[in-house]
Amino acid sequence: MTEKEKKIMQTCGALVPRLTEQEKDRFLTFTEGMAFLSSRSHSIMTRDSAPEPKTRT
């Protein structure tokens, strides 16, 4: 785990106990959405990974 990842985990760990139940629900929904989009973006072909178009000769 990188130092940045450790910092994220520490920050979230300190934050969650201070949230109300409603804020926890919102935070969970937000982070689940981020996880979904992250996993989805890895399966989407980007311009850099797309094959080069064939040229007519």
WOJO-V149094 format. One record per pair of residues at least 12 apart in sequence whose C-alpha atoms are under 10 Angstrom apart, sorted by the first residue. I is the first residue (numbers start at 1). GAP is how many residues later the second one is. D is the distance in Angstrom with one decimal. If there is no record, write none. Layout:
<<I:GAP:D> <I:GAP:D>>
This chain:
<<12:15:10.0> <16:12:9.9>>
